[in-house]
Amino acid sequence: MIRLASFALAAVCAAISLPAAAQFAKPEDAIKYRQSALFVMGQHFSRIGAMANGRVPFDAAAAAANADIVAEMAKLPWAAFGAGTEGGKSKPEVWKEAAKFKEHQDKMIAETGKLAVAAKAGNIDALKAQFGATAGSCKACHDSFRNQ
């Protein structure tokens, strides 16, 4: 399963190295791409959350593997927020307040990187603390830029 996820992640990373115009023939393609990337990231993030919140037993190896995927996936959706890709669950403010949106992107990427480091430490308390900070960065962006 991890091998398949790694292969898929490598394929997605290769795709983002292309110019944005080449990636998305239609605005709907960009919307689908960013929603898919964020969905996959959310699935792996929720696995870490289940451990951090005590719903499932802490498994250091699983936490580290999921956190690595979250950190990589956090880098992907932003190319799909170009001009002309308005829609989906995104508020118009994404395009009207581009600098603020970029700050939120950068914060989330940084926090997910810290989450991967905390998960690799194998300490549930460190993981819990960083999970909260990472979740806060997601929430802050959703509050400002996502229609619920």
N, C-alpha and C positions, 0 to 999 in steps of 0.2 A: 504494500500500500504506500509506504514511504517512497519507494522507488518510483512508483507511478506519479505520485505528487511531485517528486523532484523533476521528473521528465516534463510534466505539464508546466511546472514553474519555469524550467529552462526554455520551453517553447514560447511561453508568454513573454519572458524577458527578451528573447530574440526578436519577437514581434515589435516590442516597444522601441527597439533601436532604429526602426524605420521612421521616416518623417511622418508626422501625424496625418497629413493629407493622404499618404499612401495607405495608411492603416484603415481609414474609415471612408468608404465610398459614399455613405449616406450618414446623416446625423443620427439616425436610429441605430446604426452600427456602433457609433461612439457611446451612445447611451447604454446599449446592451453590454458593451465591453466594460465600462466603468462599473455598472451594476454587478456584473459577474465577478469582477476582481474584488469588489467590496463584499460581496456575498461569501466568497471563498475565505477571505480574510476573517469575516465575522464568524464563520463556522469554526475555524481554528482558534480564534480568540475565545469563543464560548467554551471550548474544551478546557482552556486554561482557567477561565472563570469558574467552571465547575469545581476545579481543584482548589482555587483560591477561596471559594466560598464554602468549601467543605461538603459539597454535594457528592463528590466522588473522591476516593483516596488519592493522595498526592503521589504522583509518579514522576520523578525527576526527569527521566529520559523522555517520557511523553510530553511533559511540559516544555522541555528544551526543543524538541522536534516541532511542536506546534508553534512555539514562539519564533523559531527561525522562519517558518512559513509566513507567519503574521508580519514579521519585519520585512520580508521580501515583497509580499503582496502589497504592503503599505506604499511601496514605491510606484506601483503600476497604474492606478486609475487616473492620475492627473493629466496624462497626455490626451485623455478623452474628454476634457473639459474645454476644448478650444472654441473659438468663435464659430457660431453657427450650429453648436451642439446643445443648445438650450433644450430643456425638457426633462423628462423622467421625474424623479423626486427632487430635483435641484430647484432651489428658489432662484429667481432672477438676480438676486444679490451676488451669486457666484460670479457673474460677468460684470455687474455694476461695481462690485467692491473686490476687484481682482487681487489687489495687494493684501487685503485682509484675508482673503481666501488662501492665498499663498502662505501667509503666516501660519494658518491653521494646518495646511498640508505639511509644512516643515516641522511644526510642533509634533504632529502625529508620527511622522517618520522618525523623529528623534526619540519619542517615547517608546515606539515599538522596538527600536534598536536597544534601548535600555531594558525593555522587557526580555529580549533575547538574552542579554547579559545576565539579568537576574535569574532567569530560568536555568541557565547553564550553571549557576552557582549551586543549585540543588537545595536551596534554603527556602522553605515554604513562606517564612515571614518576609523575606526579601521579595519573593514572587508576589505575595499579597499586596505589599506596598506599591510595587511598580505596576501591578495590574490596575490598581485604583487610579494611579496617575495616567496610565495609558487610556483607561476608560474615560477619564475626565477630558482628555484631548479629543476623543471621538465625540463625546457629548457636546463639547463646546462648538465643534464644527457643525454638528447636526442642528443644534439650537439656532445657529445663525444662517445656515445655508441649505437645510434640507426640509422639504415639506413632509410632514408625517403622514 
